[in-house]
Amino acid sequence: MGVGTNLKRLRSKTKFSQQQIADMLGLDRNTYTNWENEITDIKSQYIPKLAEIFQVKIQDLFEDGQKSTVSNSQDNFEMHDNSIGQKDFQQGIIINITDSEAARVISSQLEELIKILKR
């Protein structure tokens, strides 16, 4: 099962539409749809945001298991606009991970980095 399949499964559990997820990420719906259909890779800057939206660990986005539990809560996700009301543009790195062990290692490292950056 690929990342796109996991995104579809998680989105289905939360009852969010593709448009709602795209809006929460500040993206066009087609961009998010391409991720679900594995036409394009997810930019790394969006991986932590997706995990936050679905209320799962980052590695759960990449694993084959279906043990994740999610809830439909938009309260835990904040949109950040810049001072003129436009979405901030951020550059990122695209990471395509197909090995679940590598996904676990990178996920753990990203989560630690995020904790450090939030301090």
C-alpha positions in Angstrom: 0.0 0.0 0.0 1.5 3.4 -1.0 1.2 6.8 0.6 -1.6 7.8 -1.7 -3.7 4.8 -0.6 -3.0 5.7 3.0 -4.1 9.3 2.4 -7.3 8.0 0.8 -7.9 5.7 3.8 -7.2 8.3 6.4 -9.3 10.9 4.6 -12.2 8.5 4.3 -12.0 7.8 8.1 -12.1 11.5 8.9 -14.9 12.2 6.4 -12.9 15.1 5.0 -13.3 15.9 1.3 -10.3 16.3 -0.9 -11.1 20.0 -1.1 -11.2 20.4 2.7 -7.8 18.8 3.0 -6.4 20.9 0.2 -7.8 24.1 1.8 -6.2 23.1 5.2 -2.9 22.8 3.4 -3.3 25.9 1.3 -3.2 23.9 -1.9 -5.2 23.4 -5.0 -7.5 20.3 -4.8 -5.8 18.9 -7.9 -2.4 18.9 -6.1 -3.9 16.9 -3.2 -5.7 14.5 -5.6 -2.5 13.8 -7.5 -0.9 12.8 -4.1 -3.8 10.4 -3.4 -3.5 9.0 -6.9 0.3 8.8 -6.6 0.7 10.9 -9.7 3.0 13.3 -8.0 5.1 13.0 -4.7 4.2 14.9 -1.6 6.5 17.8 -0.8 8.2 17.1 2.5 6.9 20.4 4.0 3.4 19.0 4.0 4.1 15.7 5.6 3.9 16.9 9.2 0.8 18.9 8.4 -0.9 15.9 6.9 0.0 13.8 10.0 -1.5 16.6 12.1 -4.7 16.8 10.1 -5.3 13.1 10.3 -4.0 13.0 13.9 -1.5 10.2 13.2 2.2 9.8 13.5 4.2 10.8 10.4 5.2 7.1 9.9 1.6 6.1 9.7 1.3 8.0 6.4 3.9 5.6 5.0 3.2 2.3 6.7 1.1 -0.6 5.3 -0.7 -1.2 8.5 -4.2 0.0 9.1 -4.1 0.4 12.9 -4.3 4.2 12.9 -7.2 5.9 14.5 -8.3 9.3 13.5 -11.0 11.7 14.3 -12.7 14.5 12.3 -11.5 17.5 14.1 -10.4 20.7 12.4 -9.8 22.4 15.8 -6.3 20.9 15.9 -5.1 22.5 12.7 -4.3 26.1 12.3 -3.9 28.0 9.0 -1.1 30.5 9.0 -1.5 33.6 6.8 1.0 36.3 6.4 0.4 39.9 7.2 -1.4 40.7 3.9 -3.7 37.7 4.2 -2.1 35.4 1.7 -0.8 31.9 2.3 2.9 31.9 3.1 5.0 30.2 0.4 7.5 27.7 1.7 10.0 25.7 -0.2 10.5 22.0 0.6 12.1 18.8 -0.3 10.3 16.0 -2.0 10.9 12.6 -0.3 9.5 9.5 -1.9 9.9 6.6 0.6 8.8 3.1 -0.3 10.6 1.2 2.4 8.7 1.1 5.7 11.8 0.8 7.9 13.3 3.9 6.2 9.9 5.7 6.7 10.0 4.8 10.4 13.6 6.2 10.8 12.9 9.4 8.8 9.6 9.8 10.6 11.2 9.6 14.0 13.9 12.1 13.0 11.4 14.5 11.5 9.3 14.4 14.7 12.3 15.1 16.8 13.3 18.0 14.6 9.8 19.4 14.8 9.8 19.2 18.6 13.2 21.1 18.7 11.9 23.7 16.2 8.8 24.3 18.3 10.7 25.2 21.4 
